[in-house]
Amino acid sequence: MTLTGKTVLITGANRGLGRALVEEALSRGAERVYAGTRQALNPTDERVTPLVLDLTDAAQINHAAETVDSLDVLINNAGVYGYEDLADRAALERHLAVNLFGPYALTQALLPRLIESQGAIVNVLSLAAVAALPISPAYSISKAAALSLTQSLRATLAGQSVGVHAVLPGPMDTDMVRDLEIPKTSPQSAAAAILDALDKGEEEIFPDPFSQTLADSWNGGAVKALERQNAALLGAAQNQ
Ligand SMILES: NC(=O)c1ccc[n+]([C@@H]2O[C@H](COP(=O)([O-])OP(=O)(O)OC[C@H]3O[C@@H](n4cnc5c(N)ncnc54)[C@H](OP(=O)(O)O)[C@@H]3O)[C@@H](O)[C@H]2O)c1
C-alpha cells in the first residue's frame, strides 16, 4: 500500500504524530488527505481537506462518513493519555471513549469506503497495549482493548482484502509525554517508519528504536502464531 495517488484520513492531525503523518503522506504523493481535528484547521496544501472530528461526537463521525466519498487508508491516530489511579472509573471511561470507542465508531462508519477500495486501516496503539504501564492503567487498558479490536478487524476483513495494521510505538517526542525525561523518537521519523512499514504490508508496526527491539520476537512469537490460529477459526465457522 504505497500512498502515491491515494486518499488518506488521519485523526488527531493538528499536532504530534498526526501532523507528522499528514506531512509524510503529502510528501509521498497522497492525492487527498482528510485531516481530522477537534478545532477547525486552515490547511496550506490544497490536497488537505479539513474535517472537524471529535471522536466522542457521534454526529461528527456520521458527518465524516457522509463527506468522505472514497478512502484508501484510515489512520486512527488520535488518542489521550493520563496518569490516573486504577480506582478512577471515570478516567477509564474517558480513555476508552477516545482510544477504543472512537476508532471503533469511525472505522465502522468508513468501512464501506475501505471495502470498495480494498484499502487499509492503521490503528496507532502503543507498547502499553502489550505490556501495561501501571502509572497509566486506564491508557494501557484502552490500548490493549484497541489491539484486540485490531486483531478481530484483521481477521474479519481479510476476506474483503482490507489490511489492518497495529502501530506499537515507544516514547515519541510530542505533547503527550512532554514531561517525561526519557529518550524519545521524533514524530517525523516515526511517521516515516509507519508509512514505510505500511508499504511493506507489516501487520504490526514498530516505528522507533525502542519498539523495534520487540519486532522479531513478536513476529516470530507464540502470540502472533495464536492470533493466526484463532483467525483460521473464523474461516472454518464461515464454511459450516
Ligand atoms: N507520544 C508518545 O510517546 C506515544 C507513544 C505511544 C503511542 N502514542 C500514540 O500516538 C498517537 C498520537 O499521539 P501523540 O503523541 O501525537 O499525542 P498528542 O501530541 O497529545 O496528540 C494527540 C492528538 O489526539 C487528538 N485528540 C485527543 N482527543 C481527541 C478526541 N476526543 N477526538 C479527536 N481527536 C482527539 C488531539 O487533539 P487536540 O489537539 O484537539 O487535543 C491531538 O491531535 C496516540 O494514539 C497515542 O496514544 C504516543
The ligand as an SDF file (V2000), in Angstrom:
LIG
                    3D

 48 52  0  0  0  0  0  0  0  0999 V2000
    3.8220   10.2840   22.3110 N   0  0  0  0  0  0  0  0  0  0  0  0
    4.1100    9.0330   22.6970 C   0  0  0  0  0  0  0  0  0  0  0  0
    5.1010    8.7670   23.3960 O   0  0  0  0  0  0  0  0  0  0  0  0
    3.2480    7.9000   22.2360 C   0  0  0  0  0  0  0  0  0  0  0  0
    3.7100    6.5840   22.4610 C   0  0  0  0  0  0  0  0  0  0  0  0
    2.9310    5.5210   22.0290 C   0  0  0  0  0  0  0  0  0  0  0  0
    1.7390    5.7530   21.3800 C   0  0  0  0  0  0  0  0  0  0  0  0
    1.3060    7.0430   21.1690 N   0  0  0  0  0  0  0  0  0  0  0  0
    0.0280    7.2240   20.4670 C   0  0  0  0  0  0  0  0  0  0  0  0
    0.2570    8.0290   19.3260 O   0  0  0  0  0  0  0  0  0  0  0  0
   -0.9580    8.6990   18.9860 C   0  0  0  0  0  0  0  0  0  0  0  0
   -0.6660   10.1650   18.7360 C   0  0  0  0  0  0  0  0  0  0  0  0
   -0.2570   10.7510   19.9670 O   0  0  0  0  0  0  0  0  0  0  0  0
    0.7360   11.9820   20.0620 P   0  0  0  0  0  0  0  0  0  0  0  0
    1.9510   11.5180   20.7330 O   0  0  0  0  0  0  0  0  0  0  0  0
    0.8260   12.6710   18.7430 O   0  0  0  0  0  0  0  0  0  0  0  0
   -0.0720   12.8630   21.1250 O   0  0  0  0  0  0  0  0  0  0  0  0
   -0.5170   14.3900   21.1720 P   0  0  0  0  0  0  0  0  0  0  0  0
    0.5490   15.2660   20.6460 O   0  0  0  0  0  0  0  0  0  0  0  0
   -1.0020   14.5580   22.5740 O   0  0  0  0  0  0  0  0  0  0  0  0
   -1.7540   14.4330   20.1620 O   0  0  0  0  0  0  0  0  0  0  0  0
   -2.9680   13.8040   20.4630 C   0  0  0  0  0  0  0  0  0  0  0  0
   -3.9260   14.0970   19.3250 C   0  0  0  0  0  0  0  0  0  0  0  0
   -5.1630   13.4160   19.6030 O   0  0  0  0  0  0  0  0  0  0  0  0
   -6.2100   14.3730   19.4850 C   0  0  0  0  0  0  0  0  0  0  0  0
   -7.3760   14.0390   20.2880 N   0  0  0  0  0  0  0  0  0  0  0  0
   -7.4580   13.9270   21.6370 C   0  0  0  0  0  0  0  0  0  0  0  0
   -8.7280   13.6670   21.9920 N   0  0  0  0  0  0  0  0  0  0  0  0
   -9.4540   13.6120   20.8570 C   0  0  0  0  0  0  0  0  0  0  0  0
  -10.8300   13.4030   20.5660 C   0  0  0  0  0  0  0  0  0  0  0  0
  -11.7520   13.2050   21.5290 N   0  0  0  0  0  0  0  0  0  0  0  0
  -11.2280   13.4220   19.2720 N   0  0  0  0  0  0  0  0  0  0  0  0
  -10.3380   13.6410   18.2870 C   0  0  0  0  0  0  0  0  0  0  0  0
   -9.0410   13.8870   18.4880 N   0  0  0  0  0  0  0  0  0  0  0  0
   -8.6030   13.8740   19.7710 C   0  0  0  0  0  0  0  0  0  0  0  0
   -5.5860   15.6900   19.9290 C   0  0  0  0  0  0  0  0  0  0  0  0
   -6.3780   16.7740   19.5130 O   0  0  0  0  0  0  0  0  0  0  0  0
   -6.3740   18.1960   20.3410 P   0  0  0  0  0  0  0  0  0  0  0  0
   -5.1560   18.9430   19.8650 O   0  0  0  0  0  0  0  0  0  0  0  0
   -7.6570   18.8290   19.9470 O   0  0  0  0  0  0  0  0  0  0  0  0
   -6.2980   17.8490   21.7990 O   0  0  0  0  0  0  0  0  0  0  0  0
   -4.2410   15.6060   19.2180 C   0  0  0  0  0  0  0  0  0  0  0  0
   -4.3800   15.9440   17.8650 O   0  0  0  0  0  0  0  0  0  0  0  0
   -1.9280    8.4380   20.1450 C   0  0  0  0  0  0  0  0  0  0  0  0
   -2.8270    7.4100   19.7950 O   0  0  0  0  0  0  0  0  0  0  0  0
   -1.0070    7.9660   21.2540 C   0  0  0  0  0  0  0  0  0  0  0  0
   -1.6630    7.1500   22.1970 O   0  0  0  0  0  0  0  0  0  0  0  0
    2.0400    8.1050   21.5830 C   0  0  0  0  0  0  0  0  0  0  0  0
  1  2  1  0
  2  3  2  0
  2  4  1  0
  4  5  1  0
  4 48  2  0
  5  6  2  0
  6  7  1  0
  7  8  2  0
  8  9  1  0
  8 48  1  0
  9 10  1  0
  9 46  1  0
 10 11  1  0
 11 12  1  0
 11 44  1  0
 12 13  1  0
 13 14  1  0
 14 15  2  0
 14 16  1  0
 14 17  1  0
 17 18  1  0
 18 19  2  0
 18 20  1  0
 18 21  1  0
 21 22  1  0
 22 23  1  0
 23 24  1  0
 23 42  1  0
 24 25  1  0
 25 26  1  0
 25 36  1  0
 26 27  1  0
 26 35  1  0
 27 28  2  0
 28 29  1  0
 29 30  1  0
 29 35  2  0
 30 31  1  0
 30 32  2  0
 32 33  1  0
 33 34  2  0
 34 35  1  0
 36 37  1  0
 36 42  1  0
 37 38  1  0
 38 39  2  0
 38 40  1  0
 38 41  1  0
 42 43  1  0
 44 45  1  0
 44 46  1  0
 46 47  1  0
M  CHG  2   8   1  16  -1
M  END
$$$$
